Amino acid sequence: MRVGATVTAAVLLGGLAGGAAGVAGAALWDEASPTQPSQQTPLARADTGTNVSDNTADPSAETAGAIEAAAAEALPAVVKIYASGTAGTGSGSGIILTAEGQILTNNHVVDVAADGGELVVSLSGGTTAKATILGRDPVTDLAVIQAEGVTGLTPATLGDSDSLVVGDEVVAVGAPFGLESTVTSGIVSALNRPVTTKGERSGTATVFPAIQTDAAINPGNSGGPLIDLEGNVVGINTAIRTSTGSSGTQGGSIGLGFAIPISDAVAIVEQLRAGEQATHARIGVSVGVSADDVGLPGGALVQSVEEGTAADEAGLKEGDVITEVDGVPITDANSLVATVRSYRPGDTVALTITASRPNGEAMGEPREVEIELGSD
């Protein structure tokens, strides 16, 4: 048996370099410190170039026109966020939720300002405003801030990430390396990709079922939107897989970017906007990785069951292996955490479970049990 990280109450405790399904996540933070690259990454010229109305037979021209229209729709609703505190300074991106200045971003963008620090947002058109934190949730890496003294802003239109399919074209908007109002395009490379990150300052691990994209995403894009070609927000850009330089500093995009699905985030965002503590679904088990004879992951191995939880009431026992949740394959501990995170407390899900041999290899006929997810 190859044992993975322990999962308690559907929360993974792991490191920044720790990954799920072969993915090592890195928080997207544009930090103004000597350890960050000082040079700006050269940007390729985005040349839409062609009159779409005169080239309807050219798919690339149609796509270029759609990207241009989506960007025009989204850009007024995207801000750059400057954060400072005793631990340092940095910048990220944010998504305008209301005309009165409520803004969605990542927790790791604003957490440096959480204890007496300062936040400033740069709005479309170049105006700036101070901001305060309304609520933040390190577990899901989400935060909502309030820009002060502003009205008449253009809110983003939130879309439906559940309707995405692999191959859909998407656009990332934000301020990579401080370059605000930057637009990049790509496709949805994968869905429900379990990604693990740990905030550099908070140290809290985040595991989420990510939208993977090859749209260029870099430090500073964090908290900005991933949009569809209608200009609707389908994700919050949060992490990248990146190569590190010889000095150990975080590199740029290598075509592996990850966004929190907006449909999963909405319930948490509403709690934060209301000043409430965010709640998360939980099963009530500690799990590791069940592996077969050649070391391939084969599910989440139940190591212990917490008394009185949904798992306990459903009869889960130590040695059970969870291989599916509502038909979604579970490959390891992180996969289970990420999948459960896509649900809300009180939702009912079907778990596919097998027994386990002492070495962790699944055996026997699978059984299916329904459980009502608890809350942390």
C-alpha positions as a Python dict, from the first residue, in 0.01 Angstrom:
ca = {
    (1, 'M'): (0, 0, 0),
    (2, 'R'): (124, 347, -84),
    (3, 'V'): (-8, 585, 179),
    (4, 'G'): (-102, 937, 82),
    (5, 'A'): (-176, 1245, 285),
    (6, 'T'): (-429, 1213, 563),
    (7, 'V'): (-771, 1359, 498),
    (8, 'T'): (-986, 1460, 789),
    (9, 'A'): (-1325, 1622, 738),
    (10, 'A'): (-1244, 1640, 368),
    (11, 'V'): (-949, 1872, 425),
    (12, 'L'): (-607, 1772, 291),
    (13, 'L'): (-297, 1862, 488),
    (14, 'G'): (-10, 1884, 244),
    (15, 'G'): (263, 2107, 101),
    (16, 'L'): (281, 2349, -185),
    (17, 'A'): (482, 2108, -394),
    (18, 'G'): (239, 1827, -314),
    (19, 'G'): (10, 1743, -604),
    (20, 'A'): (-287, 1539, -702),
    (21, 'A'): (-306, 1329, -1014),
    (22, 'G'): (45, 1433, -1104),
    (23, 'V'): (-21, 1803, -1056),
    (24, 'A'): (188, 2026, -833),
    (25, 'G'): (8, 2354, -781),
    (26, 'A'): (166, 2691, -716),
    (27, 'A'): (-33, 2987, -593),
    (28, 'L'): (-38, 3274, -840),
    (29, 'W'): (108, 3563, -650),
    (30, 'D'): (296, 3855, -797),
    (31, 'E'): (519, 3943, -506),
    (32, 'A'): (734, 4254, -496),
    (33, 'S'): (1041, 4106, -330),
    (34, 'P'): (1404, 4031, -427),
    (35, 'T'): (1321, 3663, -463),
    (36, 'Q'): (1087, 3725, -756),
    (37, 'P'): (1210, 3779, -1113),
    (38, 'S'): (1249, 4151, -1174),
    (39, 'Q'): (1214, 4137, -1549),
    (40, 'Q'): (876, 4137, -1718),
    (41, 'T'): (790, 3830, -1918),
    (42, 'P'): (771, 3920, -2289),
    (43, 'L'): (415, 3899, -2415),
    (44, 'A'): (321, 3779, -2758),
    (45, 'R'): (115, 4025, -2961),
    (46, 'A'): (-249, 3916, -2968),
    (47, 'D'): (-341, 3996, -3328),
    (48, 'T'): (-704, 3935, -3413),
    (49, 'G'): (-623, 4095, -3743),
    (50, 'T'): (-913, 3986, -3958),
    (51, 'N'): (-1258, 4126, -4023),
    (52, 'V'): (-1477, 3838, -3911),
    (53, 'S'): (-1776, 3952, -4114),
    (54, 'D'): (-1571, 3922, -4433),
    (55, 'N'): (-1416, 3586, -4343),
    (56, 'T'): (-1697, 3372, -4209),
    (57, 'A'): (-1546, 3065, -4376),
    (58, 'D'): (-1229, 3104, -4171),
    (59, 'P'): (-1272, 2938, -3828),
    (60, 'S'): (-966, 3117, -3690),
    (61, 'A'): (-1117, 3453, -3782),
    (62, 'E'): (-1444, 3362, -3614),
    (63, 'T'): (-1259, 3253, -3301),
    (64, 'A'): (-1053, 3572, -3298),
    (65, 'G'): (-1368, 3781, -3319),
    (66, 'A'): (-1530, 3581, -3039),
    (67, 'I'): (-1225, 3623, -2813),
    (68, 'E'): (-1222, 3996, -2885),
    (69, 'A'): (-1591, 4025, -2794),
    (70, 'A'): (-1552, 3815, -2478),
    (71, 'A'): (-1255, 4023, -2364),
    (72, 'A'): (-1444, 4348, -2426),
    (73, 'E'): (-1731, 4211, -2215),
    (74, 'A'): (-1511, 4101, -1925),
    (75, 'L'): (-1238, 4364, -1899),
    (76, 'P'): (-1446, 4636, -1728),
    (77, 'A'): (-1530, 4387, -1451),
    (78, 'V'): (-1168, 4292, -1373),
    (79, 'V'): (-947, 4477, -1126),
    (80, 'K'): (-586, 4467, -1014),
    (81, 'I'): (-538, 4427, -639),
    (82, 'Y'): (-241, 4561, -444),
    (83, 'A'): (-192, 4410, -97),
    (84, 'S'): (60, 4498, 172),
    (85, 'G'): (125, 4402, 530),
    (86, 'T'): (399, 4317, 773),
    (87, 'A'): (478, 3999, 578),
    (88, 'G'): (536, 4178, 248),
    (89, 'T'): (362, 4320, -56),
    (90, 'G'): (218, 4183, -377),
    (91, 'S'): (-52, 4208, -638),
    (92, 'G'): (-320, 3993, -792),
    (93, 'S'): (-650, 4023, -975),
    (94, 'G'): (-1017, 4036, -884),
    (95, 'I'): (-1368, 4006, -1029),
    (96, 'I'): (-1628, 4277, -966),
    (97, 'L'): (-1946, 4126, -821),
    (98, 'T'): (-2159, 4436, -759),
    (99, 'A'): (-2184, 4791, -886),
    (100, 'E'): (-2105, 4905, -529),
    (101, 'G'): (-1763, 4745, -530),
    (102, 'Q'): (-1779, 4392, -390),
    (103, 'I'): (-1494, 4200, -550),
    (104, 'L'): (-1414, 3828, -562),
    (105, 'T'): (-1053, 3713, -550),
    (106, 'N'): (-828, 3445, -400),
    (107, 'N'): (-754, 3436, -29),
    (108, 'H'): (-382, 3410, -100),
    (109, 'V'): (-399, 3746, -281),
    (110, 'V'): (-531, 3934, 24),
    (111, 'D'): (-418, 3737, 327),
    (112, 'V'): (-102, 3947, 369),
    (113, 'A'): (-334, 4242, 443),
    (114, 'A'): (-563, 4052, 680),
    (115, 'D'): (-397, 4172, 1001),
    (116, 'G'): (-373, 4547, 979),
    (117, 'G'): (-243, 4563, 622),
    (118, 'E'): (-374, 4763, 328),
    (119, 'L'): (-559, 4679, 8),
    (120, 'V'): (-591, 4902, -298),
    (121, 'V'): (-775, 4813, -618),
    (122, 'S'): (-706, 4955, -961),
    (123, 'L'): (-1030, 4979, -1156),
    (124, 'S'): (-1095, 4984, -1527),
    (125, 'G'): (-1009, 5331, -1651),
    (126, 'G'): (-718, 5375, -1413),
    (127, 'T'): (-892, 5497, -1096),
    (128, 'T'): (-797, 5342, -764),
    (129, 'A'): (-978, 5283, -437),
    (130, 'K'): (-890, 5146, -96),
    (131, 'A'): (-1055, 4819, -3),
    (132, 'T'): (-1135, 4610, 304),
    (133, 'I'): (-1183, 4236, 345),
    (134, 'L'): (-1547, 4127, 384),
    (135, 'G'): (-1464, 3760, 428),
    (136, 'R'): (-1207, 3501, 332),
    (137, 'D'): (-1188, 3125, 333),
    (138, 'P'): (-839, 2967, 332),
    (139, 'V'): (-987, 2621, 282),
    (140, 'T'): (-1121, 2707, -65),
    (141, 'D'): (-876, 2995, -129),
    (142, 'L'): (-1160, 3242, -186),
    (143, 'A'): (-1209, 3594, -54),
    (144, 'V'): (-1448, 3884, -104),
    (145, 'I'): (-1332, 4242, -57),
    (146, 'Q'): (-1513, 4577, -62),
    (147, 'A'): (-1379, 4873, -259),
    (148, 'E'): (-1457, 5191, -68),
    (149, 'G'): (-1639, 5494, -202),
    (150, 'V'): (-1720, 5357, -546),
    (151, 'T'): (-2049, 5317, -732),
    (152, 'G'): (-2158, 5242, -1084),
    (153, 'L'): (-1903, 4967, -1145),
    (154, 'T'): (-1962, 4700, -1409),
    (155, 'P'): (-2024, 4361, -1244),
    (156, 'A'): (-1909, 4043, -1412),
    (157, 'T'): (-2163, 3794, -1541),
    (158, 'L'): (-2122, 3460, -1367),
    (159, 'G'): (-2158, 3159, -1593),
    (160, 'D'): (-2208, 2785, -1543),
    (161, 'S'): (-1885, 2591, -1509),
    (162, 'D'): (-2083, 2266, -1487),
    (163, 'S'): (-2168, 2303, -1857),
    (164, 'L'): (-1804, 2313, -1969),
    (165, 'V'): (-1662, 2030, -2177),
    (166, 'V'): (-1302, 1951, -2261),
    (167, 'G'): (-1201, 2146, -2571),
    (168, 'D'): (-1419, 2452, -2500),
    (169, 'E'): (-1237, 2776, -2573),
    (170, 'V'): (-1176, 3001, -2274),
    (171, 'V'): (-1007, 3332, -2201),
    (172, 'A'): (-805, 3432, -1893),
    (173, 'V'): (-811, 3797, -1782),
    (174, 'G'): (-597, 3956, -1512),
    (175, 'A'): (-269, 4124, -1423),
    (176, 'P'): (16, 3873, -1470),
    (177, 'F'): (342, 4009, -1330),
    (178, 'G'): (155, 4334, -1264),
    (179, 'L'): (54, 4386, -1628),
    (180, 'E'): (-313, 4470, -1575),
    (181, 'S'): (-588, 4413, -1832),
    (182, 'T'): (-397, 4124, -1989),
    (183, 'V'): (-599, 3877, -2197),
    (184, 'T'): (-486, 3528, -2300),
    (185, 'S'): (-681, 3248, -2466),
    (186, 'G'): (-680, 2870, -2478),
    (187, 'I'): (-902, 2571, -2427),
    (188, 'V'): (-1035, 2366, -2139),
    (189, 'S'): (-768, 2096, -2119),
    (190, 'A'): (-934, 1888, -1845),
    (191, 'L'): (-1212, 1907, -1588),
    (192, 'N'): (-1230, 1796, -1225),
    (193, 'R'): (-851, 1787, -1203),
    (194, 'P'): (-759, 1746, -833),
    (195, 'V'): (-509, 2022, -754),
    (196, 'T'): (-337, 2085, -423),
    (197, 'T'): (-181, 2415, -321),
    (198, 'K'): (-70, 2571, 5),
    (199, 'G'): (-80, 2944, 67),
    (200, 'E'): (272, 3079, 105),
    (201, 'R'): (170, 3292, 403),
    (202, 'S'): (-128, 3116, 561),
    (203, 'G'): (14, 2767, 521),
    (204, 'T'): (-340, 2633, 473),
    (205, 'A'): (-368, 2363, 210),
    (206, 'T'): (-632, 2396, -60),
    (207, 'V'): (-757, 2105, -267),
    (208, 'F'): (-1006, 2178, -541),
    (209, 'P'): (-1152, 2008, -853),
    (210, 'A'): (-992, 2241, -1105),
    (211, 'I'): (-1064, 2348, -1457),
    (212, 'Q'): (-733, 2291, -1635),
    (213, 'T'): (-649, 2524, -1923),
    (214, 'D'): (-360, 2596, -2156),
    (215, 'A'): (-444, 2967, -2164),
    (216, 'A'): (-131, 3148, -2045),
    (217, 'I'): (-166, 3213, -1670),
    (218, 'N'): (114, 3361, -1463),
    (219, 'P'): (179, 3501, -1114),
    (220, 'G'): (-52, 3801, -1072),
    (221, 'N'): (-342, 3633, -1256),
    (222, 'S'): (-463, 3495, -923),
    (223, 'G'): (-821, 3592, -847),
    (224, 'G'): (-895, 3697, -1203),
    (225, 'P'): (-1160, 3535, -1419),
    (226, 'L'): (-1149, 3251, -1664),
    (227, 'I'): (-1432, 3331, -1905),
    (228, 'D'): (-1614, 3155, -2187),
    (229, 'L'): (-1658, 3309, -2530),
    (230, 'E'): (-1978, 3480, -2416),
    (231, 'G'): (-1778, 3672, -2156),
    (232, 'N'): (-1926, 3477, -1864),
    (233, 'V'): (-1703, 3391, -1569),
    (234, 'V'): (-1660, 3012, -1548),
    (235, 'G'): (-1362, 2999, -1313),
    (236, 'I'): (-1127, 3187, -1080),
    (237, 'N'): (-765, 3154, -1191),
    (238, 'T'): (-575, 3020, -892),
    (239, 'A'): (-274, 2797, -963),
    (240, 'I'): (-25, 2684, -1222),
    (241, 'R'): (211, 2397, -1277),
    (242, 'T'): (543, 2567, -1334),
    (243, 'S'): (911, 2503, -1373),
    (244, 'T'): (1144, 2664, -1122),
    (245, 'G'): (1466, 2840, -1204),
    (246, 'S'): (1805, 2758, -1057),
    (247, 'S'): (1742, 3003, -773),
    (248, 'G'): (1419, 2823, -682),
    (249, 'T'): (1195, 3111, -787),
    (250, 'Q'): (860, 3040, -949),
    (251, 'G'): (864, 3045, -1328),
    (252, 'G'): (594, 3139, -1572),
    (253, 'S'): (329, 2961, -1773),
    (254, 'I'): (406, 2626, -1930),
    (255, 'G'): (47, 2576, -2047),
    (256, 'L'): (-84, 2417, -1728),
    (257, 'G'): (-314, 2659, -1548),
    (258, 'F'): (-591, 2580, -1302),
    (259, 'A'): (-909, 2764, -1206),
    (260, 'I'): (-1166, 2711, -932),
    (261, 'P'): (-1500, 2633, -1104),
    (262, 'I'): (-1739, 2922, -1047),
    (263, 'S'): (-2035, 2688, -988),
    (264, 'D'): (-1847, 2535, -694),
    (265, 'A'): (-1748, 2878, -558),
    (266, 'V'): (-2084, 3056, -561),
    (267, 'A'): (-2219, 2916, -233),
    (268, 'I'): (-1896, 3001, -48),
    (269, 'V'): (-1890, 3349, -204),
    (270, 'E'): (-2244, 3421, -85),
    (271, 'Q'): (-2148, 3323, 269),
    (272, 'L'): (-1843, 3550, 260),
    (273, 'R'): (-2043, 3841, 119),
    (274, 'A'): (-2285, 3803, 409),
    (275, 'G'): (-2003, 3805, 664),
    (276, 'E'): (-2063, 3440, 752),
    (277, 'Q'): (-1808, 3169, 814),
    (278, 'A'): (-1775, 2946, 511),
    (279, 'T'): (-1893, 2587, 545),
    (280, 'H'): (-1766, 2283, 355),
    (281, 'A'): (-1901, 1936, 287),
    (282, 'R'): (-1740, 1646, 470),
    (283, 'I'): (-1768, 1269, 482),
    (284, 'G'): (-1589, 1212, 811),
    (285, 'V'): (-1301, 983, 717),
    (286, 'S'): (-924, 987, 713),
    (287, 'V'): (-794, 837, 391),
    (288, 'G'): (-476, 736, 216),
    (289, 'V'): (-403, 599, -129),
    (290, 'S'): (-490, 246, -228),
    (291, 'A'): (-246, 114, -488),
    (292, 'D'): (-235, -204, -692),
    (293, 'D'): (56, -445, -728),
    (294, 'V'): (246, -217, -968),
    (295, 'G'): (184, 98, -767),
    (296, 'L'): (-101, 247, -970),
    (297, 'P'): (-352, 439, -758),
    (298, 'G'): (-680, 257, -713),
    (299, 'G'): (-898, 473, -492),
    (300, 'A'): (-905, 638, -151),
    (301, 'L'): (-830, 391, 128),
    (302, 'V'): (-1029, 455, 446),
    (303, 'Q'): (-788, 462, 739),
    (304, 'S'): (-1034, 571, 1008),
    (305, 'V'): (-1398, 673, 1041),
    (306, 'E'): (-1507, 954, 1272),
    (307, 'E'): (-1789, 854, 1503),
    (308, 'G'): (-2126, 1014, 1436),
    (309, 'T'): (-2040, 1138, 1087),
    (310, 'A'): (-2205, 1063, 754),
    (311, 'A'): (-1946, 793, 685),
    (312, 'D'): (-2012, 628, 1021),
    (313, 'E'): (-2388, 630, 969),
    (314, 'A'): (-2343, 480, 621),
    (315, 'G'): (-2139, 191, 762),
    (316, 'L'): (-1799, 274, 616),
    (317, 'K'): (-1515, 91, 787),
    (318, 'E'): (-1139, 99, 801),
    (319, 'G'): (-1002, -82, 495),
    (320, 'D'): (-1284, 21, 263),
    (321, 'V'): (-1172, 176, -65),
    (322, 'I'): (-1381, 457, -215),
    (323, 'T'): (-1353, 432, -594),
    (324, 'E'): (-1635, 660, -714),
    (325, 'V'): (-1852, 950, -597),
    (326, 'D'): (-2170, 983, -804),
    (327, 'G'): (-1997, 799, -1084),
    (328, 'V'): (-1686, 1021, -1078),
    (329, 'P'): (-1374, 800, -1052),
    (330, 'I'): (-1169, 844, -734),
    (331, 'T'): (-802, 764, -784),
    (332, 'D'): (-650, 871, -452),
    (333, 'A'): (-698, 1077, -137),
    (334, 'N'): (-670, 1413, -312),
    (335, 'S'): (-919, 1307, -573),
    (336, 'L'): (-1174, 1228, -302),
    (337, 'V'): (-1117, 1561, -127),
    (338, 'A'): (-1149, 1760, -448),
    (339, 'T'): (-1466, 1580, -553),
    (340, 'V'): (-1634, 1624, -215),
    (341, 'R'): (-1543, 1994, -229),
    (342, 'S'): (-1764, 2030, -534),
    (343, 'Y'): (-2070, 1950, -319),
    (344, 'R'): (-2241, 2134, -36),
    (345, 'P'): (-2333, 2018, 316),
    (346, 'G'): (-2664, 1835, 301),
    (347, 'D'): (-2618, 1704, -52),
    (348, 'T'): (-2673, 1332, -100),
    (349, 'V'): (-2408, 1142, -294),
    (350, 'A'): (-2357, 779, -393),
    (351, 'L'): (-2022, 623, -297),
    (352, 'T'): (-1889, 315, -472),
    (353, 'I'): (-1687, 111, -224),
    (354, 'T'): (-1487, -209, -224),
    (355, 'A'): (-1317, -398, 56),
    (356, 'S'): (-939, -397, 79),
    (357, 'R'): (-664, -652, 125),
    (358, 'P'): (-402, -574, 390),
    (359, 'N'): (-163, -438, 125),
    (360, 'G'): (-423, -188, 10),
    (361, 'E'): (-523, -363, -314),
    (362, 'A'): (-897, -339, -370),
    (363, 'M'): (-1085, -670, -390),
    (364, 'G'): (-1431, -811, -384),
    (365, 'E'): (-1754, -691, -541),
    (366, 'P'): (-1809, -316, -516),
    (367, 'R'): (-2109, -191, -325),
    (368, 'E'): (-2287, 143, -343),
    (369, 'V'): (-2402, 344, -45),
    (370, 'E'): (-2579, 679, -30),
    (371, 'I'): (-2474, 934, 228),
    (372, 'E'): (-2587, 1281, 317),
    (373, 'L'): (-2278, 1497, 339),
    (374, 'G'): (-2210, 1663, 671),
    (375, 'S'): (-2066, 2007, 740),
    (376, 'D'): (-1749, 2122, 906),
}
